[in-house]
Amino acid sequence: MGAWGAGLWEDDLACDIQDEWNDLLDGGMSPRKATKIILNTWLEEFEEYDDDIERQPDESILYISLAALQLRHKGLTIGIKKRAIELIEKGADLELWEDGDKESYEERKKFLMEFKDRLEETRARIF
C-alpha cells in the first residue's frame, strides 16, 4: 500500500484517481462522463483480484475518492454515494491501516465516519 497518512488524498490510489479526474476535466469532460470513465477503467483492473475480500479495500478507495470529487464539483450521484456508504459500513479500506500503528488506524476510521456523515447529509442526483 502506498499510504502516508489517514486522510483522503494520502494514498497512492486515491491520488491516481484524483489525477485522472483532473486530467479528464481539464480536457473539457463533464464530471458525469469522467466518473463513468474512471469507474470503468478501475473496476476492470480490479477484476484481476482473486475475490471480493481482496478487492474491497481498493474498491472502497475508488468510490470514496469519486464521491469526494463529485462533492467538490457539486454533482454527487446517488450510485456513487450509496456504494461509498456501503463500503464504509463494511469496513472499507481499514484493513490497509491495520498493519500500521493504532493511531493511524483510528485516524482513518474517524475520517471514514466523518466522510460517511457528510455523504449522508448531502443530497445526491440521479444520473
Order of alpha helices (4+ residues) and beta strands (2+ residues): alpha-alpha-alpha-alpha-alpha-alpha
